[in-house]
Structures are given as structure tokens and as C-alpha cells.
Amino acid sequence: MRKSFKLLSLLVAVPLVLSACGTKTPESGGASGGSASNGKKVVKVGISQIVEHPSLNATREGFIAALKDGGFIDKDTMQLDYQNAQGDSTTNLTIGQKFAADRKDLVFAIATPSAQAVVQNVKDAPVLFGAVTDPISAKLVTQLEKPGGNVTGAADTHPEATPKLMDFIAAEFPKVKTVGIVVNEGEPNAAFMVKTAETALAKHNIKVVKASVSNASEVKQAAESLVGRADAIFVTLDNTVVSGVESIIKVANEKKIPFFSSDRDTVEKGAIATYGFKYYDHGYQAGKMAVEILKGAKPGDMKVSYPDKLDLIINASAAKAQGVEITDSMKNKMQDKSNLLNAGK
């Protein structure tokens, strides 16, 4: 009986010894010295995104592409952890807490709510933000040139974008005396852009009427409430509103109300025009900053970047659907004529 017990103990011990001698997995890696099974150093990168919509998705895709071009490849030299809050504030906060506990080597937060949750929780790792309109009022950084601490990123609003679009509306749509704005004023980025639009429109004696929402399900009713009260509709880089923007497009098309947006993706969907850029390029810009940080740069020494490309973008088929004629004057305001979308439709 004693010999049988010794033999059983030996059989149990052998697999334990073999297990202890096994190679490390990528999950055990990180900038602190972890390695994949092929011996390569693996960094742990977290991406927090507030909700699904084309601009934010394109930002993420551009960011990952820049990391790849910089030598950080998922499941090879990088362990990528992508989390989407799906518009839920509690989930958004939990993601920030999770990334802090996981001790990521870098965290990229897409959109203002995600950035606020991550900055609130992640103190011991570099944090980058993207698709954020006003990093200072969102209390992500205290200055743009040299933010200090562990946070920097890429703001998605060129200072001239909204004023230029309001000037375009005033010049090309002389019958517009009131602009309706569907907005979730609980989003700091949206509230900031609404104020910018109001200031720019006031110079042209154009009034603003707001239709407030708190979630995407309210967007359709808010758009319908502007019928008869507004000569045109405008939306900012408002995550809540853009998530339900198809309902605004439907109202604008049915009622022949010119609809304008702050991002190219919404123009591609059915708004008439914006002054904008490609969010993929915006994410790529943030991704290049991430590569520098992962190779040793300090985020606090890196200035917050802005889009370096800004041009008028017009959707010809959207204009037709909303009863608007694209004039030569409008076309002449475009630097790149390829920004006249759906011209053959």
C-alpha cells in the first residue's frame, strides 16, 4: 500500500514539474519585461471606446494601423485589449477601472466620455485620447503645448472647422434665419461646439434653437420637433446624436430641410456638408504618438495635436434629397474637388 502511494505521488508530480518549465504566454507580457512564446517583447495596449459609430471606428482603425506600421502588431509584439461601452456610462467607468487594474503599458481612449473615465482611473501608465473636441474643458489636460503628467492625445476639432461651416451656411443659404441643433448637452464636447456655432451664427444674425436629448432613442423626436422652427439642422461631434443620426437624415429628406454635420462620416451618410477630415487619419495621427511613447517618449512632453487637413466636403445626393442645388460658388470653396461626394447620383 505504501509503495502504491509513492508511485501515485510521483505520477502527480511529473506533470507539475513539466508545467512549471513551460514558456510564457503573451498574456504574461508587457513593457515591464514580458515576452511572447517567440521571445519577443510584448506590450499591453488597451483601447476604450464609448460607442459604435463610423467616426470612432475609423479612429480606432487608424490608431491600430499606425501601431502596426511602428512595429507593434497584435498577437505578436502587442497584446491588444479593445473594450466598447456601447454608450453605457457605468460600463464606461468599469473599463477605465479594468485597464488600471490590468496595468496596461498604454491606454487609448476614444471620445470624451471614455477619455474622462480612463484619465480618472489610469494613473501609472501613459494615456492617449482621440476624437475629443476640447481636452481642456473636459479636464483631460490643463494645457495643450506641454500637458505634463501621463496624458496627451489628438483633438478632433480644428479651431476653424465650426466657424467655417457656419460661414458657409450664411453665405450659401441666405434663406436660413434659424439653425436647429440636436444636442446632448451632457457631453462637454457637444456643449462646447454648440457655443462655438452660436457665436459664429450670431455674426450673421442667424438664431439657434436647440432640441435636447439624453440618449440616441430621443434623436428622432428631437429632429421632428425642429420642423417648422428651424430653416436648417446642424449636429456637432456628439456621440449620442451621431449614434441616431439616420433619423435626422430621414426627417431632413422628408421635410426638405438642409442638414449639416461636424464630421465627414455623417456627410457620407446623408448630411449635405461639413468642414472636416478623415477620422482614419486622425486615429493614425494618435497612433504615431503611441509608437513614440512605447519607444520611450513621455506623454507629458508631447503637445496635443489637431487635424492638419481641413476642407469643405459636400454630399451631392444628400443635397438633392433635401431640395438643395449645388452651385459653382459652393464647389469653388473646396480645395480638393474629390470632396464632392456622390456627384454622379
matplotlib code that plots the C-alpha trace (Angstrom):
import matplotlib.pyplot as plt

x = [0.0, 2.8, 4.6, 1.4, 1.1, 4.7, 4.1, 0.9, 2.7, 5.5, 3.0, 1.2, 4.5, 5.8, 3.2, 3.5, 7.3, 6.7, 4.1, 6.4, 9.0, 6.6, 7.1, 5.4, 2.3, 1.7, -0.8, 2.1, 4.0, 4.2, 6.6, 7.9, 9.7, 7.1, 7.7, 5.7, 6.4, 8.7, 10.9, 9.6, 8.8, 5.0, 3.4, -0.1, -2.3, -5.9, -8.5, -11.6, -14.4, -17.7, -20.0, -20.0, -20.3, -18.3, -16.1, -15.0, -14.5, -12.3, -10.3, -9.6, -8.7, -6.2, -4.7, -4.1, -2.7, -0.1, 0.9, 1.4, 3.5, 5.6, 6.3, 3.5, 1.4, -1.4, -0.8, 2.9, 4.6, 1.4, -1.5, -4.5, -7.5, -10.4, -13.4, -16.6, -19.0, -21.9, -23.0, -23.4, -21.8, -21.4, -19.7, -17.5, -16.3, -15.7, -13.5, -11.3, -11.0, -10.2, -7.4, -5.9, -6.0, -4.5, -1.5, -1.5, 1.6, -0.6, -4.3, -6.0, -9.4, -11.8, -14.2, -14.6, -16.6, -14.1, -11.1, -12.6, -13.1, -9.7, -7.9, -9.8, -8.6, -5.3, -2.5, 0.5, 0.5, 0.6, -2.9, -3.7, -7.1, -8.7, -12.0, -12.0, -13.2, -12.0, -9.4, -9.1, -12.8, -13.1, -10.4, -8.1, -5.2, -4.5, -2.6, -2.1, 1.5, 3.1, 0.3, 2.5, 1.7, 0.7, -1.9, -1.8, -3.6, -5.2, -8.1, -10.6, -11.7, -9.7, -10.4, -11.7, -14.0, -17.3, -16.9, -16.1, -19.2, -21.4, -20.0, -20.7, -24.4, -24.7, -23.2, -24.8, -28.2, -29.5, -33.0, -31.7, -32.6, -32.7, -30.5, -31.8, -29.2, -30.0, -27.7, -26.9, -25.6, -24.4, -21.5, -18.9, -17.6, -21.1, -21.8, -18.6, -19.3, -22.8, -21.4, -18.9, -21.7, -23.9, -21.1, -20.3, -24.0, -24.7, -22.3, -24.7, -27.8, -28.8, -30.6, -30.1, -32.9, -31.8, -33.5, -32.0, -31.6, -30.1, -29.9, -30.0, -33.6, -34.7, -33.0, -35.9, -38.4, -35.9, -35.4, -39.1, -39.6, -37.4, -39.8, -41.4, -39.0, -35.7, -34.6, -31.6, -30.4, -26.8, -25.2, -21.9, -19.4, -22.0, -21.7, -25.3, -26.7, -24.5, -25.5, -29.0, -28.3, -30.2, -33.5, -32.3, -31.4, -34.9, -36.6, -34.4, -35.1, -38.8, -39.3, -36.6, -34.6, -30.8, -28.8, -25.2, -22.8, -19.4, -17.9, -17.2, -18.8, -22.2, -21.9, -21.2, -24.4, -26.6, -25.8, -25.1, -21.8, -19.1, -15.6, -13.7, -11.1, -10.9, -11.1, -8.9, -6.1, -7.0, -6.6, -3.3, -2.0, -2.8, -1.2, 2.1, 2.1, 1.5, 4.5, 6.7, 5.5, 6.0, 9.6, 10.4, 8.8, 7.0, 3.3, 3.5, 6.1, 4.1, 1.7, -1.9, -2.3, -5.1, -6.1, -3.7, -6.2, -9.4, -11.6, -15.2, -16.9, -20.3, -22.6, -24.4, -27.0, -27.9, -28.3, -30.6, -32.7, -33.1, -34.0, -30.7, -28.8, -25.0, -23.8, -20.5, -20.0, -20.2, -17.8, -15.3, -15.0, -13.5, -9.7, -10.0, -12.7, -12.9, -14.6, -17.8, -19.3, -21.8, -21.7, -22.9, -26.0]
y = [0.0, 2.4, 1.6, 2.4, 5.8, 6.7, 5.8, 7.8, 10.9, 10.6, 10.4, 13.6, 15.5, 14.9, 17.0, 19.7, 19.9, 20.0, 22.7, 24.8, 24.7, 25.9, 29.1, 32.3, 33.3, 36.8, 37.4, 37.4, 40.0, 43.8, 46.7, 45.7, 42.7, 40.2, 38.1, 36.1, 32.5, 33.5, 35.6, 39.0, 41.7, 42.2, 45.5, 45.6, 48.2, 49.0, 50.8, 52.2, 53.4, 54.9, 53.7, 52.2, 54.7, 55.2, 58.2, 56.5, 53.1, 54.8, 56.5, 53.1, 51.5, 54.3, 54.0, 50.3, 50.8, 53.3, 50.9, 48.1, 50.4, 51.3, 47.6, 46.9, 44.0, 42.4, 38.8, 39.3, 42.3, 43.7, 42.3, 44.5, 44.8, 46.6, 47.4, 49.2, 50.7, 50.7, 54.1, 53.0, 55.3, 52.6, 50.2, 53.1, 53.7, 50.0, 49.8, 52.6, 50.7, 47.4, 49.0, 50.5, 47.1, 45.3, 47.7, 48.4, 49.8, 52.4, 53.1, 54.9, 56.4, 57.3, 60.1, 62.5, 60.2, 57.3, 59.7, 61.1, 57.6, 56.4, 59.6, 59.3, 55.8, 55.2, 57.0, 54.8, 54.3, 56.6, 57.7, 58.9, 60.3, 60.7, 62.1, 64.6, 68.2, 70.3, 68.5, 71.4, 71.9, 68.1, 68.3, 65.8, 68.2, 71.7, 72.9, 71.8, 72.6, 70.6, 68.9, 67.2, 64.1, 60.9, 62.2, 63.7, 62.9, 64.1, 66.6, 66.1, 69.7, 72.1, 75.5, 76.9, 74.0, 75.0, 78.8, 78.0, 75.7, 78.4, 81.0, 78.6, 78.2, 82.0, 82.7, 79.9, 79.6, 83.2, 81.9, 80.3, 82.6, 79.9, 76.8, 73.9, 71.9, 68.4, 68.0, 66.1, 68.9, 66.4, 65.8, 68.5, 68.3, 68.9, 71.8, 73.4, 73.1, 74.4, 77.6, 77.9, 77.6, 80.1, 82.7, 82.2, 82.4, 85.5, 87.4, 86.7, 87.4, 83.8, 82.4, 79.0, 76.7, 73.6, 70.3, 68.4, 64.6, 62.4, 59.2, 58.0, 56.9, 60.5, 61.8, 61.2, 63.1, 65.9, 66.2, 66.2, 69.0, 71.3, 71.1, 74.5, 76.0, 75.8, 76.5, 74.1, 71.5, 71.1, 68.4, 68.5, 65.8, 64.5, 60.8, 60.4, 62.2, 60.7, 57.3, 58.0, 60.3, 58.2, 59.5, 63.1, 62.4, 60.9, 64.0, 66.3, 64.4, 64.2, 67.8, 69.3, 70.8, 71.3, 69.2, 69.9, 68.0, 68.3, 65.1, 63.6, 60.2, 61.8, 63.7, 60.4, 59.0, 61.9, 65.3, 68.0, 69.4, 69.9, 71.2, 68.2, 65.4, 61.6, 60.1, 57.3, 59.9, 61.3, 57.9, 57.3, 60.6, 59.4, 56.0, 57.6, 59.4, 56.0, 54.5, 57.3, 56.7, 53.0, 53.6, 55.9, 59.3, 60.9, 61.8, 64.9, 66.4, 65.8, 68.6, 67.8, 67.5, 68.8, 67.6, 69.1, 68.7, 70.8, 71.1, 71.6, 68.2, 68.1, 65.2, 65.9, 63.2, 64.4, 67.9, 66.7, 64.7, 67.8, 70.1, 71.9, 72.8, 72.5, 75.8, 76.7, 79.0, 76.0, 73.9, 76.8, 76.7, 73.1, 72.8, 69.1, 68.6, 64.9, 66.0, 66.5, 63.1, 61.2, 63.8, 61.2, 60.3]
z = [0.0, 0.9, -2.5, -4.4, -2.6, -3.5, -7.2, -7.3, -5.8, -8.4, -11.3, -10.0, -9.5, -13.0, -14.9, -12.3, -13.0, -16.7, -16.4, -14.3, -17.1, -19.8, -21.9, -21.0, -22.9, -24.4, -21.6, -19.1, -21.1, -21.1, -21.3, -17.9, -19.4, -20.6, -23.7, -26.1, -26.8, -29.6, -27.3, -28.5, -26.0, -25.8, -24.8, -23.4, -25.0, -24.1, -26.2, -24.6, -27.0, -25.8, -28.6, -32.1, -34.9, -38.1, -37.0, -33.8, -35.5, -38.2, -35.4, -33.8, -37.2, -38.0, -34.5, -34.8, -38.3, -37.1, -34.3, -36.8, -39.0, -35.9, -35.2, -32.6, -34.0, -32.2, -31.1, -31.9, -30.3, -28.8, -26.7, -27.7, -25.4, -27.1, -24.9, -26.1, -23.5, -26.0, -24.7, -21.1, -18.5, -15.9, -18.3, -19.5, -15.9, -15.4, -18.5, -17.1, -13.8, -15.5, -17.5, -14.4, -12.6, -15.7, -15.6, -19.3, -20.9, -22.8, -23.0, -25.9, -25.1, -28.0, -27.4, -24.4, -22.0, -22.5, -22.0, -18.8, -17.3, -18.3, -17.1, -13.8, -13.2, -15.0, -13.2, -13.7, -17.4, -20.5, -21.6, -25.1, -26.2, -29.6, -31.0, -28.2, -29.1, -26.1, -23.9, -21.5, -20.7, -20.4, -17.8, -19.5, -19.6, -18.3, -21.3, -24.9, -25.7, -22.9, -20.9, -18.3, -16.3, -18.1, -20.6, -24.1, -27.4, -30.5, -30.5, -33.4, -34.0, -36.0, -34.4, -37.6, -38.6, -37.0, -37.7, -41.4, -41.7, -40.1, -42.6, -45.4, -44.3, -44.0, -47.5, -49.5, -47.8, -47.4, -46.6, -43.4, -40.5, -37.7, -37.3, -35.2, -33.3, -31.9, -28.9, -25.7, -23.6, -21.1, -23.4, -22.8, -26.4, -27.8, -25.5, -26.4, -30.1, -29.8, -28.1, -30.9, -33.5, -31.7, -31.7, -35.4, -36.4, -34.3, -36.5, -39.4, -37.4, -37.5, -34.5, -32.9, -31.5, -29.6, -29.3, -26.4, -26.0, -23.3, -25.4, -29.0, -28.8, -28.4, -31.5, -33.9, -31.8, -31.3, -35.1, -35.7, -33.1, -35.2, -38.2, -38.6, -36.1, -38.0, -41.6, -41.3, -38.9, -37.5, -35.3, -33.6, -32.8, -30.3, -29.7, -28.5, -31.5, -34.2, -32.9, -34.0, -37.0, -39.5, -38.1, -38.6, -42.2, -42.7, -41.3, -43.3, -46.6, -46.0, -45.0, -47.3, -44.5, -45.2, -42.8, -41.8, -39.6, -37.9, -39.3, -42.7, -41.9, -41.2, -44.5, -46.3, -44.6, -45.7, -44.4, -47.0, -45.9, -43.3, -43.0, -42.0, -42.4, -42.4, -38.9, -40.0, -40.5, -37.1, -35.4, -37.4, -36.0, -32.4, -33.2, -34.3, -30.9, -29.2, -31.1, -29.8, -26.2, -26.4, -27.6, -24.7, -25.2, -22.3, -22.9, -20.8, -23.1, -26.3, -27.3, -28.1, -31.9, -34.2, -37.6, -40.2, -43.1, -43.3, -46.3, -47.4, -48.0, -49.9, -50.5, -53.8, -53.4, -49.9, -51.2, -53.9, -51.4, -49.3, -52.2, -52.4, -55.6, -55.5, -57.1, -58.6, -55.6, -53.3, -55.4, -55.6, -51.8, -52.0, -52.2, -53.2, -55.8, -54.9, -51.7, -53.8, -52.9, -55.0, -57.7, -60.3, -58.3]

ax = plt.figure().add_subplot(projection="3d")
ax.plot(x, y, z, "-o")
ax.set_aspect("equal")
plt.show()
